[in-house]
Amino acid sequence: MTPTALASRIDTLTDASYVDRPDIAQIIKWRDSSYAADLYIAAVSWLDLFTYLDDHPVSEDELREHFSLRDRPTRTMIRLFESWGLIARKGGKLHATIEAVRYLSSRSDENVASYIATMKYKSSVRELYDVLRNDGSDTWHVARGDTTSWDDLMQTDEFADLNTRGMEERGRIFAPHLATLLDCSGDTTVLDIGGGSGVYSAHLLMRYPGLSAIIFERPPVDELARSCLLTRGLYPDRVRIVAGDMFVDPLPRDASLHLYSHVLHNWGPDKVRLLMRKSHGSLQPGGRIAVYSCHPDDRGGVPAPAAEAEYSVLLTTGYEGCCYSFEDMREMLEQAGFGDVEYHKSLCNRSLIVAKKPS
């Protein structure tokens, strides 16, 4: 449907019966928060977490040890429940809030924990419980009924095509705003690492006529990027596509700016640190790194907004990573040798972090 036809169609759907029309943030949130409720049910039913925390504050380490949980998913769970007002931190300990004790502790006469637990045998709830205990991310069920990892599937044609086209559609929402946040007026070339369809670079190129781009992607995504950028009229004149594995192969060295958009949150901290070191090593002095994703702003010690914490559950379940907070990113960037770390809010709980390699 063309934009004109779509606008005409929208004009016919302004009936007063549509009371609460969702905006794009809500449309995105419904997808990004899809696993959060399952983690909540797993914690209440399989762990009986809030009965354990009832009048029994513990540290994160003590909680993990008691339930034999893994670090990454436990941290994600705690952040979620902090954002929902079910857990609070006091004096380095985790406390169940009054509401959590009242409604979710089996010691309370008003608890509804058994009602919550009626959903405990749902496959996705049990899946979340397994993630808490094993920290696995092999949760992708393909048509054959197999279960495998997202990373493996991204090297197959059908899944890579579906995923890349989905991220292209998401990029149409976020890329224009990224282009307003990321000042490229002093750059000549942006290296878009794990750049998917190239949608983020495309919008930077449209805003900055003197800029060129390199898309660094694995097969078969590199071919999908070539097709998308050709359609936009940017390839091959202003974009070069380099096929490679960002974890294994050397990064091109002829860019003043490295861009990771919705990339680093897919990976565990060790792989994120590796990529940051590789970027630092291949950038010239004064070069910059830009990371665009969902980064809870934890500089004031305030719990992450619920939408950000819920998205982190999805990433923890289906991928190796999570929503790294600003302080997480700042620490890793500085460890890699970057400085002057900046934070910029974007749309739908996304944000841009920019850091500089010292001159």
C-alpha positions in Angstrom: 0.0 0.0 0.0 1.4 3.4 -1.0 1.8 6.1 1.7 -1.0 8.1 0.0 -3.3 5.1 0.0 -2.3 4.3 3.6 -3.1 7.9 4.7 -6.5 7.7 3.0 -7.2 4.4 4.7 -6.2 5.9 8.1 -8.6 8.8 7.5 -11.5 6.3 7.3 -10.6 4.7 10.6 -11.0 7.6 12.9 -14.2 6.3 14.3 -14.9 7.3 17.9 -15.2 3.6 18.8 -11.4 3.4 18.7 -10.7 4.6 22.2 -7.0 3.9 23.0 -5.2 3.8 19.7 -1.7 2.3 20.1 1.3 4.4 19.1 4.5 2.9 17.6 6.1 2.6 21.0 3.2 0.3 22.1 3.3 -1.6 18.8 7.1 -2.3 19.4 6.6 -3.0 23.1 4.1 -5.8 22.5 6.7 -7.7 20.6 9.7 -6.8 22.8 7.9 -7.7 26.1 6.7 -11.1 24.9 8.7 -13.2 27.4 8.4 -11.0 30.5 5.2 -12.5 31.8 6.5 -16.0 31.4 9.6 -15.1 33.5 7.3 -13.7 36.1 5.2 -16.9 36.2 8.3 -19.0 36.4 9.7 -17.0 39.3 6.4 -17.2 41.2 5.6 -20.9 40.5 8.9 -22.8 39.9 11.0 -20.7 42.4 8.3 -19.4 44.8 10.6 -16.4 44.8 8.5 -14.0 46.9 7.9 -16.5 49.7 11.7 -16.9 49.9 12.2 -13.1 50.0 9.3 -12.5 52.5 11.1 -11.0 55.5 14.4 -12.5 54.2 16.4 -10.0 52.3 19.4 -11.4 50.4 22.2 -10.4 48.1 22.1 -11.3 44.4 24.8 -13.9 45.1 22.8 -15.4 47.9 19.7 -15.6 45.7 21.5 -17.3 42.9 23.1 -19.8 45.2 19.9 -20.6 47.0 18.0 -21.4 43.7 21.1 -22.7 41.7 20.6 -20.0 39.1 23.0 -18.5 36.5 24.2 -14.9 36.6 22.9 -13.4 33.4 19.3 -14.5 33.6 19.1 -13.8 37.3 20.3 -10.2 36.8 17.7 -9.8 34.1 15.0 -11.2 36.4 15.9 -8.9 39.2 15.9 -5.8 36.9 12.5 -6.8 35.6 11.0 -7.1 39.1 12.6 -3.9 40.2 11.0 -2.1 37.3 7.6 -3.7 38.2 7.9 -2.7 41.9 8.1 -6.2 43.2 11.7 -6.1 44.4 13.6 -3.2 46.0 17.3 -2.7 46.9 18.2 -1.6 50.4 21.7 -1.7 51.9 23.0 -4.0 49.2 20.1 -6.5 49.8 17.1 -7.5 47.7 13.8 -7.1 49.4 10.3 -8.1 48.3 8.1 -5.0 48.3 4.9 -4.8 50.3 2.8 -5.6 47.3 4.9 -8.6 46.3 4.6 -10.1 49.9 0.9 -9.4 50.1 0.0 -11.0 46.8 2.8 -13.4 45.9 4.1 -14.9 49.2 2.4 -18.1 50.3 2.6 -16.8 53.9 0.0 -14.1 53.1 -3.7 -14.7 53.4 -4.2 -12.5 50.3 -1.8 -14.3 48.0 -2.7 -15.4 44.5 0.5 -17.4 43.9 -1.4 -20.6 43.1 -3.5 -18.7 40.6 -0.3 -17.5 38.9 1.1 -21.0 39.1 -1.7 -22.6 37.1 0.3 -21.4 34.1 3.6 -23.1 35.2 3.4 -26.0 32.8 3.1 -23.8 29.7 6.0 -24.6 27.5 7.4 -21.1 27.4 7.2 -20.7 31.2 9.2 -23.9 31.6 11.6 -22.6 29.0 12.2 -19.5 31.1 12.8 -21.7 34.2 15.4 -23.6 32.2 17.1 -20.4 31.1 17.3 -19.3 34.7 19.1 -22.5 35.7 21.1 -23.2 32.6 21.6 -19.8 30.9 20.9 -21.3 27.5 19.6 -19.4 24.5 18.7 -22.4 22.3 15.0 -21.4 22.2 14.3 -21.1 18.5 11.8 -23.7 17.3 11.9 -24.0 13.5 9.4 -25.7 11.3 11.1 -29.1 11.6 10.5 -29.0 15.4 14.2 -28.7 16.1 15.6 -26.4 18.7 18.8 -24.5 17.9 20.5 -21.2 18.5 19.7 -17.9 16.8 23.4 -17.6 15.7 23.2 -21.0 13.9 19.9 -20.1 12.3 21.2 -16.8 11.0 23.6 -18.7 8.8 20.7 -20.4 7.0 19.0 -18.7 4.1 15.3 -18.8 5.1 15.8 -17.7 8.7 18.4 -15.1 7.8 16.0 -13.6 5.2 13.1 -13.5 7.7 15.2 -11.9 10.4 16.9 -9.4 8.2 13.7 -8.2 6.7 12.2 -7.9 10.1 15.1 -5.8 11.3 14.8 -3.7 8.1 11.2 -2.9 9.1 12.2 -2.1 12.6 15.0 0.1 11.2 12.5 2.2 9.3 11.2 3.4 12.7 14.5 3.9 14.4 17.1 4.8 11.7 15.7 8.3 10.9 16.0 9.3 14.5 19.4 7.8 14.9 20.5 9.9 12.0 19.4 13.0 13.9 21.2 12.0 17.1 24.5 10.9 15.5 26.5 13.8 14.1 28.5 12.5 11.2 29.4 16.0 9.8 33.1 15.3 10.5 33.2 11.7 9.2 34.1 10.4 5.8 33.2 6.7 6.3 31.0 4.7 8.7 31.7 1.0 9.3 28.3 -0.6 10.0 29.3 -3.8 11.9 26.6 -6.5 11.8 24.7 -3.9 9.8 21.9 -6.3 8.5 20.1 -4.7 5.6 22.1 -1.5 6.0 19.0 0.5 6.9 20.8 2.6 9.6 23.7 3.4 7.3 21.3 4.3 4.6 19.6 7.0 6.7 23.0 8.4 7.7 24.0 8.6 4.1 20.8 10.4 3.2 21.4 13.0 5.9 25.1 13.4 5.2 25.8 13.6 1.4 29.6 13.5 1.9 29.5 10.2 3.9 30.2 6.7 2.6 29.5 3.4 4.3 30.9 -0.1 4.7 28.5 -2.8 5.7 30.3 -5.7 7.4 28.1 -8.8 7.5 28.2 -12.6 7.3 26.7 -14.5 4.4 23.9 -14.8 3.6 23.0 -11.5 5.1 25.6 -9.6 3.1 23.6 -10.5 -0.1 20.4 -9.3 1.5 22.1 -6.0 2.4 23.3 -5.6 -1.2 19.7 -6.0 -2.5 18.2 -3.5 0.0 20.9 -0.9 -0.6 20.6 -1.3 -4.4 16.9 -0.7 -4.1 17.6 2.5 -2.2 20.0 3.7 -4.9 23.0 3.7 -2.6 24.9 0.7 -3.8 27.5 0.5 -5.2 28.2 4.3 -5.4 28.2 5.1 -1.7 28.3 1.7 0.0 30.8 -1.1 0.1 29.7 -4.5 1.4 32.3 -6.7 3.0 31.5 -10.3 3.9 33.1 -11.5 7.2 32.6 -12.7 10.7 33.0 -9.8 13.1 34.3 -12.1 15.8 37.0 -13.7 13.7 37.9 -11.6 10.7 39.8 -8.3 10.9 37.7 -5.2 10.6 38.2 -2.7 7.8 40.5 0.1 8.9 39.4 2.9 6.7 36.4 4.3 8.7 36.3 7.1 11.2 33.1 5.9 12.8 32.1 2.4 13.9 28.4 1.7 14.2 26.8 -1.2 16.2 23.0 -0.8 15.9 20.9 -3.5 17.7 24.0 -5.8 17.6 25.8 -5.8 20.9 22.7 -6.7 22.9 22.6 -10.1 21.2 25.9 -11.2 22.7 27.4 -12.0 26.1 29.8 -9.5 27.8 33.0 -11.4 26.7 32.0 -11.1 23.0 31.0 -7.4 23.5 34.4 -6.7 25.0 36.1 -8.4 22.1 34.3 -6.3 19.5 35.0 -3.1 21.4 38.7 -4.0 21.5 38.7 -4.8 17.8 37.0 -1.5 17.0 39.5 0.4 19.2 42.4 -1.3 17.4 41.1 -0.6 13.9 40.0 3.0 14.4 42.5 5.8 13.9 43.1 8.1 16.9 40.2 10.4 17.3 37.8 7.9 15.8 34.4 7.1 17.4 32.2 4.1 18.2 28.4 4.5 18.3 26.2 1.9 19.9 22.4 2.1 19.3 20.1 -0.2 21.3 18.1 -0.3 24.5 20.4 0.9 27.3 18.7 1.5 30.7 20.0 4.7 32.2 21.2 3.6 35.6 23.3 6.7 36.4 20.9 7.8 39.2 20.4 4.4 40.7 16.8 4.3 39.6 15.3 1.0 38.3 15.0 0.7 34.6 11.7 1.5 33.0 9.5 -1.5 32.6 9.6 -1.6 28.8 13.4 -1.8 28.9 13.5 -4.5 31.5 10.9 -6.5 29.6 12.9 -6.3 26.4 15.9 -7.6 28.2 14.0 -10.7 29.1 13.5 -11.5 25.4 17.2 -10.9 24.7 18.2 -13.1 27.6 15.9 -15.9 26.5 16.5 -16.0 22.7 20.1 -14.7 22.5 23.3 -14.6 24.4 23.0 -11.0 25.6 20.7 -8.6 27.4 19.9 -4.9 27.5 23.2 -3.6 28.8 22.8 -0.5 30.9 24.6 2.8 30.4 27.0 2.0 33.2 27.6 -1.5 31.8 28.5 0.0 28.4 30.6 2.8 29.9 32.7 0.4 31.9 33.3 -1.9 28.9 34.1 1.0 26.5 36.6 2.5 28.9 38.2 -0.9 29.5 38.7 -1.1 25.7 40.4 2.3 25.7 37.6 4.6 24.7 36.7 7.8 26.5 34.3 10.8 26.4 31.3 8.4 26.7 28.0 10.2 25.8 24.4 9.0 26.3 21.5 10.2 24.1 17.8 9.1 24.5 16.0 8.0 21.4 12.6 6.5 20.5 10.7 3.6 22.1 13.2 3.2 25.0 16.2 3.0 22.7 19.3 5.1 23.2 22.6 6.0 21.5 26.0 5.7 23.3 28.9 7.4 21.6 32.6 7.1 22.7 35.9 8.4 21.3 39.3 6.8 20.8 41.8 9.3 22.3 43.7 11.3 19.7 
